[in-house]
Amino acid sequence: MRLLITLLLTLTVAAPALAGPRVVATTTSMAMLARTVGGDAVSVTTLAPPDRDTHYLQAKPSMIRDLRGADLVVAVGAELEVGWLPAALRQAANPAIRPGQPGYFEAAAQVALTGTYERADRSAGDVHPAGDPHVNLDPVRMATVAEALAQRLGELDGAEAEAFRKRAADFREAVEERLTGWQEQVAGSPGLVAFHKDIRYLAERLDVPIRGYLEPKPGIAPTASHLRELVDKLKGGKAGVILRRPFHPSDPVRKVAEATGWRTAVLPLDPELGADAAAYFDLIDRYAAAIGGER
């Protein structure tokens, strides 16, 4: 009997501590924030890889499996994931992470959005009535989201609440330290042309003019007539940079660049899988370098 008690005590001491909140993030930007704020107290899984257009994913069995075991979903929100996340949540059958529950968190709900529509239909393209969801490219908005996420994680794991708040505060401090440098790097830029309307928050934060979009309307493929109008608009002035995502077609970008002399850059919307705050800041560095260019 004494041997059995000794064995049970040994097993109890040797058993690992229970894991903290299991976070499932829809994008690598959201995963980066969860990882930055949560530290070692959380485990983080990402649903959408950074080389895919998050608008057009489909619910997959692996997503449903991850959501079934999640304590917290961290989504971008503002209907960015509307084509696949609601279906995946329904099939996961995890009531704790349904919208409206403490286990569901949307970044876009924590900050002011631009580009809202009182009435949206297909005539306006693939618009988001609640506003532009692409808050991840604005480091200042991301700092605000980090603070809200720290509050939510603290509700799920009270013992780590202060640590969550401290890491969110550190992230904001790091953003503020870098912001002036980014703004100085792009100062005087003649502007940028983007493929899709997912650059607005960063352009506004850095005070860079957006000179046009390759899509005539959000989500609508570039047409020959629209590209001609864009070329006519850009000719004659100082050349800036045309930005596209890795999943966007290169041909429209090439045509406009050749006709105008504008530079081009291919940059992802989100950082790499497993990214930490340093990798996120590196991504913003790459945008500032592309926009600043040589003038």
MIDOSE-1310 file (N, C-alpha, C; in nm, 2 decimals, decimal comma, always signed):
residues 295
mrll	+0,08/-0,12/+0,00/+0,00/+0,00/+0,00/+0,09/+0,13/+0,00; +0,20/+0,12/+0,09/+0,29/+0,24/+0,09/+0,35/+0,26/-0,04; +0,39/+0,15/-0,11/+0,45/+0,16/-0,24/+0,36/+0,23/-0,34; +0,23/+0,19/-0,34/+0,13/+0,24/-0,43/+0,11/+0,39/-0,41
itll	+0,11/+0,43/-0,28/+0,09/+0,58/-0,25/+0,21/+0,66/-0,30; +0,33/+0,60/-0,28/+0,45/+0,67/-0,33/+0,45/+0,68/-0,48; +0,40/+0,58/-0,55/+0,40/+0,58/-0,69/+0,30/+0,69/-0,74; +0,18/+0,70/-0,68/+0,08/+0,79/-0,71/+0,13/+0,94/-0,69
ltlt	+0,21/+0,96/-0,58/+0,26/+1,09/-0,55/+0,36/+1,13/-0,66; +0,45/+1,03/-0,70/+0,55/+1,06/-0,80/+0,49/+1,10/-0,93; +0,38/+1,03/-0,97/+0,31/+1,05/-1,10/+0,25/+1,19/-1,09; +0,19/+1,23/-0,98/+0,13/+1,36/-0,96/+0,23/+1,47/-0,98
vaap	+0,34/+1,46/-0,92/+0,45/+1,56/-0,92/+0,50/+1,57/-1,06; +0,52/+1,45/-1,13/+0,58/+1,45/-1,26/+0,49/+1,50/-1,37; +0,36/+1,49/-1,35/+0,26/+1,53/-1,45/+0,28/+1,67/-1,49; +0,27/+1,71/-1,62/+0,29/+1,84/-1,67/+0,17/+1,93/-1,63
alag	+0,19/+2,06/-1,61/+0,08/+2,15/-1,57/-0,02/+2,15/-1,69; -0,14/+2,18/-1,65/-0,24/+2,19/-1,75/-0,21/+2,31/-1,85; -0,23/+2,29/-1,98/-0,20/+2,39/-2,07/-0,30/+2,51/-2,05; -0,25/+2,63/-2,10/-0,33/+2,75/-2,09/-0,43/+2,75/-2,20
prvv	-0,49/+2,87/-2,23/-0,59/+2,87/-2,33/-0,54/+2,83/-2,47; -0,62/+2,75/-2,54/-0,59/+2,71/-2,68/-0,65/+2,81/-2,77; -0,57/+2,88/-2,84/-0,61/+2,99/-2,93/-0,61/+2,94/-3,08; -0,71/+2,96/-3,15/-0,71/+2,94/-3,29/-0,73/+3,07/-3,36
attt	-0,63/+3,11/-3,44/-0,64/+3,24/-3,51/-0,67/+3,22/-3,66; -0,74/+3,31/-3,72/-0,78/+3,29/-3,86/-0,67/+3,32/-3,95; -0,58/+3,42/-3,92/-0,47/+3,46/-4,01/-0,34/+3,46/-3,93; -0,23/+3,47/-4,00/-0,10/+3,48/-3,93/-0,08/+3,61/-3,86
smam	-0,15/+3,71/-3,90/-0,14/+3,84/-3,82/-0,21/+3,82/-3,69; -0,33/+3,76/-3,69/-0,40/+3,74/-3,57/-0,32/+3,64/-3,48; -0,26/+3,54/-3,54/-0,18/+3,44/-3,46/-0,06/+3,51/-3,40; +0,00/+3,61/-3,47/+0,11/+3,68/-3,42/+0,07/+3,76/-3,29
lart	-0,04/+3,82/-3,30/-0,09/+3,90/-3,18/-0,11/+3,80/-3,06; -0,18/+3,69/-3,09/-0,21/+3,60/-2,98/-0,08/+3,54/-2,92; +0,02/+3,52/-3,01/+0,15/+3,47/-2,96/+0,22/+3,58/-2,88; +0,22/+3,70/-2,93/+0,29/+3,81/-2,87/+0,23/+3,84/-2,73
vggd	+0,10/+3,85/-2,72/+0,03/+3,88/-2,60/+0,03/+3,76/-2,50; +0,00/+3,64/-2,56/-0,02/+3,52/-2,47/+0,11/+3,46/-2,42; +0,22/+3,48/-2,50/+0,35/+3,42/-2,46/+0,34/+3,27/-2,44; +0,41/+3,22/-2,35/+0,41/+3,07/-2,32/+0,29/+3,02/-2,26
avsv	+0,20/+3,11/-2,22/+0,08/+3,07/-2,15/-0,03/+3,03/-2,24; -0,01/+3,04/-2,37/-0,12/+3,00/-2,46/-0,05/+2,91/-2,57; -0,13/+2,83/-2,64/-0,09/+2,76/-2,76/-0,17/+2,82/-2,87; -0,11/+2,84/-2,99/-0,17/+2,91/-3,10/-0,17/+2,83/-3,23
ttla	-0,28/+2,81/-3,29/-0,30/+2,75/-3,42/-0,35/+2,85/-3,52; -0,30/+2,84/-3,65/-0,34/+2,93/-3,75/-0,42/+2,86/-3,86; -0,54/+2,91/-3,90/-0,62/+2,85/-4,00/-0,58/+2,88/-4,14; -0,55/+3,01/-4,17/-0,53/+3,05/-4,31/-0,38/+3,08/-4,33
ppdr	-0,32/+3,02/-4,42/-0,18/+3,05/-4,45/-0,16/+3,18/-4,52; -0,05/+3,25/-4,51/-0,03/+3,39/-4,56/-0,03/+3,40/-4,71; -0,01/+3,29/-4,78/-0,01/+3,29/-4,93/-0,14/+3,27/-4,99; -0,25/+3,27/-4,91/-0,38/+3,25/-4,97/-0,47/+3,38/-4,94
dthy	-0,56/+3,40/-5,03/-0,65/+3,51/-5,02/-0,76/+3,47/-4,91; -0,76/+3,53/-4,80/-0,85/+3,50/-4,69/-0,99/+3,51/-4,72; -1,02/+3,60/-4,82/-1,16/+3,62/-4,86/-1,22/+3,49/-4,91; -1,14/+3,40/-4,98/-1,20/+3,30/-5,06/-1,16/+3,16/-5,02
lqak	-1,13/+3,14/-4,89/-1,10/+3,00/-4,84/-1,23/+2,93/-4,82; -1,21/+2,80/-4,80/-1,32/+2,71/-4,77/-1,30/+2,64/-4,64; -1,41/+2,61/-4,57/-1,40/+2,53/-4,44/-1,35/+2,40/-4,47; -1,24/+2,36/-4,40/-1,18/+2,23/-4,42/-1,18/+2,14/-4,29
psmi	-1,18/+2,01/-4,30/-1,18/+1,93/-4,19/-1,08/+1,96/-4,08; -0,96/+2,00/-4,13/-0,85/+2,04/-4,03/-0,89/+2,16/-3,95; -0,96/+2,26/-4,02/-1,01/+2,38/-3,95/-1,11/+2,34/-3,84; -1,20/+2,25/-3,88/-1,31/+2,21/-3,79/-1,25/+2,14/-3,67
rdlr	-1,15/+2,06/-3,69/-1,08/+1,99/-3,58/-1,02/+2,08/-3,48; -0,95/+2,18/-3,54/-0,88/+2,28/-3,45/-0,98/+2,36/-3,37; -1,09/+2,40/-3,44/-1,19/+2,48/-3,37/-1,26/+2,40/-3,26; -1,28/+2,28/-3,28/-1,35/+2,19/-3,18/-1,28/+2,19/-3,05
gadl	-1,14/+2,20/-3,05/-1,07/+2,20/-2,93/-1,02/+2,34/-2,88; -1,07/+2,44/-2,94/-1,03/+2,58/-2,91/-1,10/+2,64/-2,78; -1,03/+2,72/-2,71/-1,09/+2,80/-2,60/-1,12/+2,94/-2,65; -1,04/+2,98/-2,75/-1,06/+3,12/-2,80/-1,03/+3,13/-2,95
vvav	-1,12/+3,19/-3,03/-1,10/+3,21/-3,17/-1,06/+3,36/-3,18; -0,95/+3,39/-3,25/-0,92/+3,53/-3,28/-0,93/+3,55/-3,43; -1,03/+3,62/-3,47/-1,06/+3,65/-3,61/-1,04/+3,79/-3,64; -1,02/+3,82/-3,77/-1,01/+3,96/-3,82/-1,14/+4,03/-3,80
gael	-1,25/+3,96/-3,85/-1,38/+4,02/-3,84/-1,42/+4,11/-3,96; -1,52/+4,19/-3,94/-1,58/+4,27/-4,04/-1,61/+4,20/-4,17; -1,65/+4,07/-4,15/-1,69/+3,98/-4,26/-1,58/+3,94/-4,35; -1,45/+3,96/-4,31/-1,34/+3,91/-4,39/-1,35/+3,76/-4,41
evgw	-1,38/+3,69/-4,31/-1,38/+3,54/-4,31/-1,53/+3,48/-4,33; -1,62/+3,57/-4,38/-1,76/+3,53/-4,38/-1,78/+3,41/-4,47; -1,70/+3,39/-4,57/-1,72/+3,28/-4,67/-1,69/+3,14/-4,61; -1,62/+3,13/-4,50/-1,58/+3,00/-4,45/-1,58/+2,99/-4,30
lpaa	-1,55/+3,09/-4,22/-1,55/+3,08/-4,08/-1,68/+3,04/-4,01; -1,79/+3,10/-4,05/-1,92/+3,06/-3,99/-1,95/+2,92/-4,01; -1,93/+2,87/-4,13/-1,95/+2,72/-4,16/-1,86/+2,64/-4,07; -1,73/+2,67/-4,06/-1,64/+2,59/-3,98/-1,68/+2,59/-3,83
lrqa	-1,73/+2,71/-3,78/-1,77/+2,72/-3,64/-1,89/+2,63/-3,62; -1,99/+2,63/-3,71/-2,11/+2,55/-3,69/-2,07/+2,40/-3,69; -1,98/+2,36/-3,78/-1,95/+2,22/-3,78/-1,86/+2,18/-3,67; -1,79/+2,27/-3,61/-1,70/+2,24/-3,49/-1,79/+2,21/-3,37
anpa	-1,91/+2,26/-3,36/-2,00/+2,23/-3,25/-1,94/+2,26/-3,12; -1,87/+2,37/-3,11/-1,80/+2,42/-2,98/-1,87/+2,54/-2,94; -1,97/+2,53/-2,85/-2,05/+2,65/-2,81/-1,97/+2,76/-2,74; -1,85/+2,73/-2,69/-1,77/+2,83/-2,62/-1,71/+2,93/-2,71
irpg	-1,70/+2,90/-2,84/-1,63/+2,99/-2,93/-1,73/+3,05/-3,04; -1,86/+3,04/-3,01/-1,95/+3,10/-3,11/-1,95/+3,26/-3,09; -1,98/+3,33/-3,20/-1,99/+3,48/-3,18/-2,08/+3,52/-3,07; -2,04/+3,61/-2,99/-2,12/+3,66/-2,88/-2,07/+3,59/-2,75
qpgy	-1,99/+3,49/-2,76/-1,94/+3,42/-2,64/-1,80/+3,47/-2,61; -1,75/+3,45/-2,48/-1,62/+3,50/-2,44/-1,50/+3,44/-2,53; -1,53/+3,32/-2,58/-1,43/+3,25/-2,66/-1,43/+3,29/-2,81; -1,49/+3,40/-2,84/-1,49/+3,45/-2,98/-1,45/+3,60/-2,98
feaa	-1,34/+3,63/-3,05/-1,28/+3,77/-3,05/-1,26/+3,81/-3,19; -1,30/+3,94/-3,22/-1,28/+4,00/-3,35/-1,19/+4,12/-3,34; -1,08/+4,12/-3,41/-0,99/+4,24/-3,41/-1,06/+4,36/-3,46; -1,14/+4,35/-3,57/-1,20/+4,47/-3,63/-1,30/+4,54/-3,54
aqva	-1,36/+4,46/-3,44/-1,45/+4,52/-3,35/-1,39/+4,60/-3,24; -1,25/+4,60/-3,23/-1,18/+4,68/-3,13/-1,14/+4,81/-3,17; -1,15/+4,85/-3,30/-1,09/+4,97/-3,35/-1,19/+5,04/-3,45; -1,17/+5,16/-3,48/-1,25/+5,23/-3,57/-1,21/+5,19/-3,71
ltgt	-1,31/+5,17/-3,80/-1,29/+5,12/-3,94/-1,32/+5,23/-4,03; -1,26/+5,23/-4,15/-1,29/+5,32/-4,26/-1,36/+5,24/-4,37; -1,42/+5,31/-4,47/-1,48/+5,24/-4,58/-1,61/+5,17/-4,55; -1,69/+5,22/-4,46/-1,81/+5,16/-4,43/-1,92/+5,19/-4,54
yera	-2,02/+5,11/-4,55/-2,12/+5,12/-4,65/-2,26/+5,11/-4,58; -2,34/+5,21/-4,61/-2,48/+5,19/-4,55/-2,56/+5,08/-4,63; -2,53/+5,07/-4,75/-2,59/+4,97/-4,83/-2,49/+4,91/-4,93; -2,47/+4,78/-4,93/-2,37/+4,72/-5,01/-2,43/+4,61/-5,09
drsa	-2,40/+4,61/-5,22/-2,44/+4,50/-5,31/-2,33/+4,47/-5,41; -2,35/+4,38/-5,50/-2,25/+4,34/-5,60/-2,21/+4,45/-5,69; -2,30/+4,55/-5,71/-2,26/+4,66/-5,80/-2,14/+4,74/-5,75; -2,11/+4,73/-5,62/-2,00/+4,80/-5,56/-1,88/+4,71/-5,55
gdvh	-1,89/+4,58/-5,59/-1,78/+4,49/-5,58/-1,79/+4,41/-5,45; -1,68/+4,35/-5,41/-1,68/+4,27/-5,29/-1,65/+4,36/-5,17; -1,74/+4,44/-5,13/-1,72/+4,53/-5,02/-1,76/+4,47/-4,89; -1,72/+4,54/-4,78/-1,75/+4,49/-4,64/-1,83/+4,61/-4,58
pagd	-1,96/+4,59/-4,56/-2,05/+4,69/-4,51/-2,00/+4,75/-4,38; -1,94/+4,67/-4,29/-1,90/+4,72/-4,16/-1,78/+4,80/-4,17; -1,71/+4,80/-4,28/-1,58/+4,87/-4,30/-1,47/+4,78/-4,34; -1,36/+4,85/-4,38/-1,24/+4,78/-4,43/-1,18/+4,69/-4,32
phvn	-1,18/+4,56/-4,34/-1,13/+4,47/-4,23/-0,98/+4,46/-4,22; -0,90/+4,52/-4,31/-0,76/+4,49/-4,32/-0,68/+4,57/-4,22; -0,71/+4,56/-4,09/-0,65/+4,64/-3,99/-0,51/+4,60/-3,96; -0,47/+4,48/-4,00/-0,34/+4,42/-3,96/-0,22/+4,50/-4,02
ldpv	-0,24/+4,58/-4,12/-0,13/+4,66/-4,18/-0,11/+4,79/-4,11; -0,20/+4,82/-4,01/-0,18/+4,95/-3,93/-0,12/+4,91/-3,79; +0,00/+4,93/-3,77/+0,06/+4,88/-3,64/-0,01/+4,95/-3,52; -0,06/+5,07/-3,53/-0,12/+5,14/-3,42/-0,25/+5,07/-3,39
rmat	-0,33/+5,04/-3,49/-0,46/+4,97/-3,46/-0,43/+4,83/-3,40; -0,32/+4,77/-3,45/-0,29/+4,64/-3,40/-0,25/+4,65/-3,25; -0,19/+4,76/-3,21/-0,15/+4,77/-3,07/-0,28/+4,78/-2,98; -0,38/+4,85/-3,04/-0,51/+4,86/-2,97/-0,58/+4,72/-2,96
vaea	-0,57/+4,65/-3,07/-0,63/+4,51/-3,07/-0,55/+4,43/-2,97; -0,42/+4,44/-2,96/-0,34/+4,36/-2,86/-0,39/+4,39/-2,72; -0,42/+4,51/-2,69/-0,46/+4,55/-2,55/-0,60/+4,48/-2,52; -0,69/+4,49/-2,62/-0,82/+4,42/-2,60/-0,81/+4,27/-2,59
laqr	-0,72/+4,22/-2,67/-0,69/+4,07/-2,66/-0,64/+4,03/-2,53; -0,55/+4,11/-2,47/-0,50/+4,08/-2,34/-0,61/+4,08/-2,24; -0,70/+4,17/-2,25/-0,82/+4,17/-2,16/-0,90/+4,04/-2,17; -0,92/+4,00/-2,29/-1,00/+3,88/-2,32/-0,93/+3,75/-2,27
lgel	-0,80/+3,75/-2,30/-0,72/+3,63/-2,25/-0,72/+3,63/-2,09; -0,71/+3,75/-2,03/-0,71/+3,75/-1,89/-0,84/+3,70/-1,83; -0,95/+3,72/-1,90/-1,08/+3,66/-1,86/-1,08/+3,51/-1,86; -1,00/+3,46/-1,95/-1,00/+3,31/-1,97/-0,89/+3,25/-1,87
dgae	-0,79/+3,33/-1,84/-0,68/+3,28/-1,75/-0,64/+3,39/-1,66; -0,71/+3,40/-1,55/-0,69/+3,51/-1,46/-0,55/+3,51/-1,40; -0,49/+3,40/-1,38/-0,36/+3,39/-1,32/-0,25/+3,46/-1,41; -0,28/+3,47/-1,54/-0,18/+3,53/-1,63/-0,22/+3,67/-1,68
aeaf	-0,33/+3,72/-1,62/-0,39/+3,85/-1,67/-0,29/+3,96/-1,67; -0,21/+3,98/-1,57/-0,12/+4,09/-1,56/-0,01/+4,07/-1,66; +0,04/+3,95/-1,68/+0,14/+3,92/-1,78/+0,09/+3,95/-1,92; -0,04/+3,92/-1,95/-0,10/+3,95/-2,08/-0,10/+4,10/-2,10
rkra	-0,14/+4,17/-2,00/-0,15/+4,32/-2,02/-0,01/+4,38/-2,04; +0,09/+4,33/-1,97/+0,23/+4,38/-1,98/+0,28/+4,35/-2,12; +0,26/+4,24/-2,18/+0,31/+4,21/-2,31/+0,24/+4,29/-2,42; +0,11/+4,32/-2,39/+0,04/+4,41/-2,49/+0,09/+4,55/-2,48
adfr	+0,12/+4,60/-2,36/+0,18/+4,73/-2,34/+0,32/+4,74/-2,41; +0,40/+4,63/-2,40/+0,53/+4,62/-2,46/+0,52/+4,63/-2,61; +0,42/+4,57/-2,66/+0,39/+4,57/-2,81/+0,36/+4,71/-2,85; +0,27/+4,78/-2,78/+0,24/+4,92/-2,82/+0,37/+5,01/-2,81
eave	+0,45/+4,99/-2,71/+0,57/+5,07/-2,69/+0,66/+5,04/-2,81; +0,67/+4,92/-2,86/+0,76/+4,89/-2,97/+0,70/+4,95/-3,10; +0,57/+4,96/-3,11/+0,51/+5,02/-3,23/+0,55/+5,17/-3,23; +0,53/+5,23/-3,11/+0,55/+5,38/-3,10/+0,70/+5,41/-3,13
erlt	+0,79/+5,32/-3,09/+0,93/+5,35/-3,11/+0,97/+5,35/-3,26; +0,89/+5,26/-3,34/+0,92/+5,25/-3,48/+0,85/+5,34/-3,57; +0,74/+5,39/-3,52/+0,64/+5,46/-3,61/+0,71/+5,58/-3,68; +0,78/+5,66/-3,61/+0,84/+5,78/-3,66/+0,94/+5,74/-3,77
gwqe	+1,02/+5,64/-3,75/+1,11/+5,59/-3,85/+1,04/+5,55/-3,98; +0,93/+5,48/-3,97/+0,86/+5,44/-4,09/+0,80/+5,56/-4,16; +0,75/+5,66/-4,09/+0,70/+5,78/-4,15/+0,81/+5,86/-4,22; +0,92/+5,87/-4,16/+1,03/+5,94/-4,22/+1,08/+5,87/-4,34
qvag	+1,08/+5,74/-4,34/+1,13/+5,66/-4,46/+1,05/+5,68/-4,58; +0,92/+5,71/-4,57/+0,83/+5,72/-4,68/+0,80/+5,87/-4,71; +0,85/+5,96/-4,63/+0,82/+6,10/-4,64/+0,85/+6,15/-4,79; +0,76/+6,22/-4,85/+0,79/+6,27/-4,98/+0,76/+6,17/-5,09
spgl	+0,71/+6,05/-5,06/+0,68/+5,95/-5,16/+0,57/+6,01/-5,25; +0,59/+5,98/-5,39/+0,48/+6,03/-5,48/+0,36/+5,94/-5,47; +0,36/+5,84/-5,39/+0,24/+5,76/-5,37/+0,25/+5,62/-5,41; +0,14/+5,54/-5,40/+0,14/+5,40/-5,44/+0,01/+5,37/-5,51
vafh	+0,02/+5,26/-5,59/-0,10/+5,20/-5,65/-0,11/+5,06/-5,59; -0,22/+5,02/-5,55/-0,24/+4,89/-5,49/-0,33/+4,81/-5,58; -0,32/+4,68/-5,57/-0,41/+4,59/-5,65/-0,55/+4,59/-5,59; -0,56/+4,58/-5,46/-0,68/+4,56/-5,39/-0,69/+4,67/-5,28
kdir	-0,81/+4,70/-5,23/-0,82/+4,80/-5,12/-0,79/+4,74/-4,99; -0,67/+4,69/-4,97/-0,63/+4,64/-4,84/-0,50/+4,71/-4,78; -0,47/+4,83/-4,84/-0,35/+4,90/-4,80/-0,39/+5,03/-4,74; -0,52/+5,06/-4,73/-0,56/+5,20/-4,69/-0,51/+5,24/-4,55
ylae	-0,52/+5,15/-4,45/-0,49/+5,18/-4,31/-0,34/+5,22/-4,30; -0,25/+5,14/-4,37/-0,11/+5,17/-4,36/-0,08/+5,30/-4,43; -0,14/+5,32/-4,55/-0,12/+5,44/-4,63/-0,16/+5,56/-4,54; -0,27/+5,56/-4,48/-0,31/+5,67/-4,39/-0,22/+5,69/-4,28
rldv	-0,18/+5,58/-4,21/-0,09/+5,59/-4,10/+0,05/+5,66/-4,14; +0,10/+5,62/-4,25/+0,22/+5,68/-4,30/+0,21/+5,80/-4,38; +0,09/+5,85/-4,40/+0,06/+5,97/-4,48/+0,11/+5,96/-4,62; +0,08/+5,85/-4,69/+0,12/+5,82/-4,83/+0,00/+5,82/-4,92
pirg	+0,00/+5,90/-5,02/-0,12/+5,91/-5,11/-0,14/+5,78/-5,19; -0,26/+5,73/-5,20/-0,30/+5,62/-5,28/-0,34/+5,68/-5,42; -0,27/+5,64/-5,52/-0,30/+5,71/-5,65/-0,40/+5,62/-5,74; -0,43/+5,51/-5,69/-0,53/+5,43/-5,76/-0,52/+5,28/-5,73
ylep	-0,61/+5,20/-5,78/-0,62/+5,06/-5,76/-0,63/+4,99/-5,90; -0,56/+4,87/-5,91/-0,57/+4,80/-6,03/-0,71/+4,73/-6,05; -0,77/+4,70/-5,94/-0,91/+4,65/-5,95/-1,01/+4,77/-5,97; -1,09/+4,76/-6,07/-1,19/+4,88/-6,08/-1,28/+4,89/-5,96
kpgi	-1,32/+4,77/-5,90/-1,40/+4,77/-5,78/-1,34/+4,65/-5,70; -1,35/+4,65/-5,57/-1,29/+4,55/-5,48/-1,34/+4,41/-5,53; -1,24/+4,32/-5,55/-1,27/+4,18/-5,59/-1,30/+4,16/-5,74; -1,31/+4,27/-5,82/-1,34/+4,26/-5,96/-1,21/+4,27/-6,04
apta	-1,18/+4,17/-6,12/-1,06/+4,16/-6,20/-1,03/+4,29/-6,28; -0,91/+4,33/-6,29/-0,88/+4,45/-6,37/-0,92/+4,44/-6,52; -0,98/+4,54/-6,57/-1,03/+4,54/-6,71/-0,93/+4,63/-6,79; -0,93/+4,60/-6,92/-0,84/+4,68/-7,01/-0,87/+4,83/-7,01
shlr	-1,00/+4,86/-7,00/-1,04/+5,00/-7,00/-1,00/+5,07/-6,87; -1,01/+5,00/-6,76/-0,97/+5,06/-6,63/-0,82/+5,08/-6,63; -0,75/+4,98/-6,68/-0,60/+4,99/-6,68/-0,56/+5,11/-6,76; -0,62/+5,13/-6,88/-0,59/+5,25/-6,96/-0,61/+5,38/-6,89
elvd	-0,73/+5,39/-6,82/-0,76/+5,51/-6,74/-0,65/+5,53/-6,63; -0,61/+5,42/-6,57/-0,51/+5,43/-6,46/-0,38/+5,48/-6,52; -0,34/+5,43/-6,63/-0,21/+5,47/-6,69/-0,22/+5,62/-6,73; -0,33/+5,66/-6,79/-0,34/+5,80/-6,82/-0,33/+5,89/-6,70
klkg	-0,38/+5,84/-6,59/-0,38/+5,92/-6,46/-0,24/+5,93/-6,40; -0,16/+5,82/-6,42/-0,03/+5,82/-6,36/+0,08/+5,88/-6,45; +0,06/+5,89/-6,58/+0,17/+5,94/-6,67/+0,20/+6,08/-6,64; +0,33/+6,11/-6,65/+0,37/+6,25/-6,64/+0,42/+6,29/-6,50
gkag	+0,37/+6,22/-6,40/+0,42/+6,26/-6,26/+0,53/+6,18/-6,22; +0,58/+6,20/-6,10/+0,69/+6,12/-6,04/+0,64/+5,98/-6,02; +0,72/+5,88/-6,04/+0,68/+5,74/-6,03/+0,69/+5,69/-5,88; +0,59/+5,63/-5,84/+0,59/+5,56/-5,71/+0,60/+5,41/-5,73
vilr	+0,52/+5,34/-5,65/+0,53/+5,19/-5,65/+0,40/+5,13/-5,67; +0,39/+5,02/-5,74/+0,27/+4,94/-5,75/+0,28/+4,82/-5,67; +0,19/+4,79/-5,58/+0,20/+4,68/-5,49/+0,09/+4,58/-5,52; +0,14/+4,45/-5,51/+0,04/+4,34/-5,53/+0,08/+4,23/-5,43
rpfh	-0,02/+4,14/-5,41/+0,00/+4,02/-5,32/+0,06/+3,91/-5,41; +0,12/+3,81/-5,34/+0,17/+3,69/-5,42/+0,06/+3,62/-5,49; -0,06/+3,62/-5,45/-0,17/+3,55/-5,51/-0,24/+3,64/-5,62; -0,20/+3,76/-5,64/-0,26/+3,84/-5,74/-0,19/+3,82/-5,88
psdp	-0,26/+3,83/-5,99/-0,19/+3,81/-6,12/-0,09/+3,92/-6,14; +0,02/+3,88/-6,21/+0,12/+3,98/-6,23/+0,11/+4,06/-6,36; +0,03/+4,01/-6,45/+0,02/+4,07/-6,59/-0,03/+4,22/-6,58; -0,14/+4,25/-6,51/-0,19/+4,38/-6,50/-0,09/+4,48/-6,44
vrkv	-0,02/+4,43/-6,34/+0,09/+4,51/-6,28/+0,20/+4,54/-6,38; +0,24/+4,44/-6,45/+0,35/+4,46/-6,55/+0,31/+4,56/-6,66; +0,19/+4,55/-6,71/+0,14/+4,65/-6,81/+0,14/+4,79/-6,76; +0,09/+4,81/-6,64/+0,08/+4,95/-6,59/+0,23/+5,00/-6,56
aeat	+0,31/+4,92/-6,51/+0,45/+4,96/-6,48/+0,53/+4,99/-6,60; +0,51/+4,91/-6,71/+0,58/+4,94/-6,83/+0,53/+5,07/-6,90; +0,41/+5,10/-6,88/+0,35/+5,22/-6,95/+0,38/+5,34/-6,87; +0,41/+5,33/-6,74/+0,43/+5,45/-6,66/+0,57/+5,47/-6,60
gwrt	+0,65/+5,36/-6,60/+0,78/+5,37/-6,53/+0,77/+5,36/-6,38; +0,66/+5,32/-6,33/+0,65/+5,30/-6,19/+0,72/+5,17/-6,15; +0,77/+5,17/-6,03/+0,83/+5,05/-5,97/+0,72/+4,95/-5,93; +0,76/+4,82/-5,90/+0,66/+4,72/-5,86/+0,72/+4,65/-5,73
avlp	+0,64/+4,60/-5,65/+0,68/+4,52/-5,53/+0,57/+4,42/-5,50; +0,61/+4,30/-5,47/+0,52/+4,19/-5,43/+0,54/+4,17/-5,28; +0,44/+4,20/-5,20/+0,44/+4,19/-5,06/+0,32/+4,11/-5,00; +0,34/+4,03/-4,91/+0,22/+3,96/-4,85/+0,14/+4,05/-4,76
ldpe	+0,02/+4,02/-4,74/-0,07/+4,09/-4,65/-0,04/+4,06/-4,51; +0,00/+3,94/-4,48/+0,03/+3,89/-4,35/+0,17/+3,84/-4,33; +0,22/+3,83/-4,21/+0,35/+3,78/-4,19/+0,35/+3,62/-4,21; +0,47/+3,57/-4,20/+0,49/+3,42/-4,22/+0,42/+3,34/-4,11
lgad	+0,40/+3,21/-4,14/+0,35/+3,12/-4,03/+0,45/+3,12/-3,92; +0,40/+3,12/-3,79/+0,48/+3,12/-3,68/+0,54/+3,26/-3,64; +0,50/+3,36/-3,71/+0,56/+3,49/-3,69/+0,54/+3,54/-3,55; +0,64/+3,61/-3,50/+0,64/+3,69/-3,37/+0,63/+3,84/-3,40
aaay	+0,64/+3,92/-3,30/+0,63/+4,06/-3,32/+0,74/+4,11/-3,41; +0,86/+4,06/-3,40/+0,97/+4,10/-3,48/+0,95/+4,07/-3,62; +0,89/+3,96/-3,66/+0,86/+3,93/-3,80/+0,75/+4,02/-3,85; +0,65/+4,06/-3,77/+0,55/+4,16/-3,81/+0,61/+4,29/-3,84
fdli	+0,70/+4,34/-3,75/+0,77/+4,47/-3,77/+0,86/+4,46/-3,90; +0,92/+4,35/-3,92/+0,99/+4,33/-4,04/+0,91/+4,35/-4,17; +0,78/+4,30/-4,16/+0,69/+4,31/-4,28/+0,66/+4,46/-4,30; +0,63/+4,53/-4,19/+0,61/+4,68/-4,21/+0,73/+4,75/-4,26
drya	+0,85/+4,70/-4,21/+0,98/+4,76/-4,27/+0,98/+4,74/-4,42; +0,94/+4,62/-4,47/+0,95/+4,60/-4,61/+0,85/+4,69/-4,69; +0,74/+4,71/-4,63/+0,64/+4,81/-4,69/+0,70/+4,95/-4,70; +0,76/+4,99/-4,59/+0,82/+5,12/-4,59/+0,93/+5,14/-4,69
aaig	+1,01/+5,03/-4,70/+1,12/+5,04/-4,80/+1,07/+5,04/-4,94; +0,96/+4,96/-4,97/+0,91/+4,96/-5,10/+0,84/+5,09/-5,14; +0,77/+5,15/-5,04/+0,70/+5,28/-5,07/+0,80/+5,39/-5,08; +0,90/+5,39/-4,99/+1,00/+5,50/-4,99/+1,09/+5,49/-5,12
ger	+1,14/+5,37/-5,15/+1,21/+5,36/-5,27/+1,32/+5,46/-5,29; +1,36/+5,48/-5,42/+1,46/+5,58/-5,45/+1,39/+5,70/-5,52; +1,40/+5,82/-5,46/+1,33/+5,94/-5,51/+1,43/+6,04/-5,56
